[in-house]
């Protein structure tokens, strides 16, 4: 119990530091702490991880297409292997944007933070939710390897049309297992979690086309794709989109 309490204190000390840096108020921090305690108090982080892994559709990372994993990291969190749960550069940029626009905190979330959100929290645009999510993310980074975090993320993220996790999405959209996803299929799937409802069936395919172009460009920057291959891959990805939508 003392060991767990110590981890909680460290996680929220770091979260409090982030809150102070970006200028959040004490009441917001207190609300975040309460939100965090209610979440992990009801179901511990270890218990929640075990529940996710026990799902019948759960698939280990070595049974997921490498192209898909590279696409996800490229478009969602290109500094994933360098940070410890929070990307201060992305968070600072997003915070400035959101404070000036007077909207809820959006953007800047790492894959670890997105995993934490999917494990425990709603998608409500509140700073307190973001801080509670960050506290869980810090603990996930302490408990798990990067590969384990990426594996869990792939198994819980929502891909639209009722598909939760990469198994449901790859089978539902393409009729293949996650390990058999092609480069083009991987690119399409990796683009969906940003706004899954926008890319649902019966929506204009040009939205998905623009999003997959963003994924391809991110993969080029991450050196997972060669620039000279981009045009051909984009055309083939558009063909895949047409077959799905």
N, C-alpha and C positions, 0 to 999 in steps of 0.2 A: 504493500500500500504506500509506504514512504517513497519507494522507487517511482511508482506511478505519479504520486503527488509532485515529486521533484521534476519529472518530465513536464508535467502540466505547468509548473511555475516557470521553467525555462522557456517553454513554448510561448507562454503569454508575456513573459518579459521581452522576448524578441518581437512579439506582435505589438506590444506597447511601444517599443522603440519605433517600429514602422509607423504606428498611429501618430506618434509625436512628430516624426519627420514630415509627414504629409499634413499635419495640422488638424488632426481630428480631436474632438472634444472629449473630456473625461466621461460624460454620460454615454457617449457612443461606445467608448471602450468598455464601460461597465455592462452595457447592454450586450456587447459582443461576448464578454466573459460569461454572462448568464446563458446566452444562447449556446455557447460551446459546452458549458457544464451540463445543460439539459440534454444535449445531443449525446455526448460520450458517457454521460451518467446512465442514460437509458440503455444504450448498447455500446460497449467498449470498442475501441478501434480494432483490437485483435479479434473480437467477436464478429464485428462487421466484415472484416477481411475474410474470416472463415466462412461466413454466410455467402459472400460473393463467390468464393472458390468452390462452394458446394453446389452451385447452380448446375443444372444438367447441361447447359450450353457453354459452360466455361471452357476455355481453350488455353493451353499454355503458350507461352511466347514462341517456342520453337515450332509451333503448329500454326503460326500466323505468317502470312507473306511478308518477307523483308521489305519489299517495295511499299507495302501498306504502312509498315512501321516507320520507314524513312519519310514517307509522305506526311504522316501525322506529325512527327517531330518537326519537320521542315516548316509546315504551315501553322502549327499551333504553338510551338515553343522551341525555337531553333537554338536556344542556349540551355536546353534541358539537361545536358550532361555536364554543364558547368556550374549551375546554381544549386542551392540547397533548399529549394522549395519556393523561393520568391525571386523573381527577376526584378531587381531594383531599377534597372534601366527602363524596362517596359512599364513597371508600376508607376514610376515617377512621371513618365510621359502620359500615361492614361489618366493619372490623377490631375495633372495640370489641365488636360482637356476637359475632364468631367467637372472640375470645380468651376471652371470658367463658363461652362454651359449649364451649370446648376442642375445636372442630372445625377442619378444614382451612379455609383462607381461601376464602370464597365471597362472591359479591355484589360490587358496586362496580366491576365491570369496564366500561370504556368500549368503544365499538364498535371502537376501534383496538386495544385489548388483546384483544378477542374475535377480531379478524382475525389478530393475531399468534399466538394460541393455535391457531387453525385452520390456520395456515400451518406451524407447527412442533411444537407440543407436544401431549401427551396431556391428558386432562381430570382428571388426578390432583390430588386436593385437598392440595397441598403449598405452603407459603410459598415455597420455592425455585423451584417452577415459576411461581408468580405473579410473582416478581421477574424471572426470565428472560424471561417474556412481556412484562413492562413495558419491559425494555431494548429488545426488538424494536419495541414500540409507539412508543417515543420516536424510534427511527430511521425508522419509517414516517412519522411526523408530519413529520420533517425532509425526507424525500424526496418526499412526495406531498401533493397538495392534499386538502382535506376531501372533495371530490367523488370523487376517485380512491379514497380510503380507503373511502367508502361504497359505491362501485361494486364494489370487490374483495370487501368484506364480503358484499354481496348475492349474489355469485357463488360463495362458498365455504361459507356457513353451512348447517347441516343442518336440514332441515324435517321430519324423520321419514319413515317408510315408504320409506327408501332414497333419498330425494330430496335431493341435494346441490346447492345453488344455486337461485336464483330461477327459472331456466328450467325445470329438472326439476320444481320444486314447482308452478309455475303451470300447466304442461302436464299434470303428473300428477294434481293435485287437481281442476283445473277445465277442462282442455282448451283453455287460451288462452295466448297469448304474454304475457311480462311487461308489455309496454306496454299490454295490453288488460285488465289486472286491474281489476275494479270496486273501489269503496270498500270494500264488504263483504268481498270476497275478499282484498283487501289487509290488512284488519284481522285476518282469521282467520290469514293467513300470518305476519303480524308477531308474533303471539302465540305461535307454535310454538317458535322457537329456545330460549326459556328452559328448556323441558323437553320436547324432541321425542318422547321415548319415552312420556311420559305422554299425549300427544295422538295416539298412533298409532291406526290403525283398530281397530275393535272395542272401543274404550274408551268409557266413559260420556260422552255429549255434554255433560253439565252442566259438566264440567271445562273444556271448550273455551268454553262459554258464559260462565263466570266469567272466564276469561282474556281473552276479547274485550271484556268489559265494562271490564276494566282498561286495555286498549289504547284504547278509546274515551275513557275518562276522562283518560288521558294526552294524547290528542290535543286534548281540550278545554282542558286546562291549557296546552298548547303553542300554542293558538289556531289549530289546523288544522281544528277542528270547532266549530260553534256549539252551545251547550248545548241550545238548543231543538230541534236536529236529532237529538240523541243517541238518544232513544227510538225513533224510526223506523229509524235506522241499526242499532240493536241488534236490533230485531225482524227486519230483513232479513238481518242477519248470522247470526242463529240459523237462519233458513231455509236459508242457504248451508251452514251446518254440517250441518244435517239431510240435505242432498243428498249431502254428502261422506261422512258417517259412517253 
